[in-house]
Amino acid sequence: MTITELTTELMSSRFRGYYPVVIDIETAGFNAKTDALLEIAACLLSFNEQGELYVLESLQFNVEPFEGANLEQAALEFTGIDPNNPLRGAVSEDFALKEMFKPIRKALKAHGCNRAVMVAHNAAFDMGFFNAAVERCNIKRNPFHPFVSFDTTSISALALGQTVLAKACKEAGLEFNNEEAHSALYDAQKTAELFCLIVNKWKNLGGWPLPKPDQDENQ
């Protein structure tokens, strides 16, 4: 689907000029400064002509542990990732981030937005690892806001009464395969579907666009 003037207007006005990018990161631990980032995926979003938010494009990279990175065995067993498997086709953090930023910057321009904003499930975790990788790679032109994020954990709690991604998807009527979970691409895509569903549901319930003050007075 092409980006039209209408979809550009819808996106640029919906989130205060921010362009939402859904991010999921798989790691070898919980410490963003010391533990390896092993996978990163992003889903770019857009609006269709009916004003419904949808997933425009998905990106994914397997990432080499940075030099000196800690690898927690329990974390590797949880995700099922073998960092030493040559079939992963892993790339450096620097390459993954810079290649990911290219389509994100293109989407920012196409949608008339001035900054990307991270959408993630438990966003503080992903943002911590993401920002640590950006700092390690000394990347100066980061399209993302450094601290603002949209956390689908909180949004799902409000809209669906659930905070776990799998349970929130189930409550929303979205398929969720636990055997595919903890892959950055799969989790990013499911988080993106969930975010789009909630944003669209809020619109369909009459929550967006906000009524103008003069409209209130005439009702």
Secondary structure, 3 states (H helix, E strand, C coil): CCCCHHHHHHHHHHCCCEEEEEEEEEECCCCCCCECEEEEEEEEEEECCCCCEEEEEEEEEEECCCCCCECCHHHHHHHCCCCCCHHHCCECHHHHHHHHHHHHHHHHHHCCCCEEEEEECCHHHHHHHHHHHHHHCCCCCCCEEEEEEEEHHHHHHHHHCCCCHHHHHHHHCCCCCCCCCCCHHHHHHHHHHHHHHHHHHHHHCCCCCCCCHHHHHHC
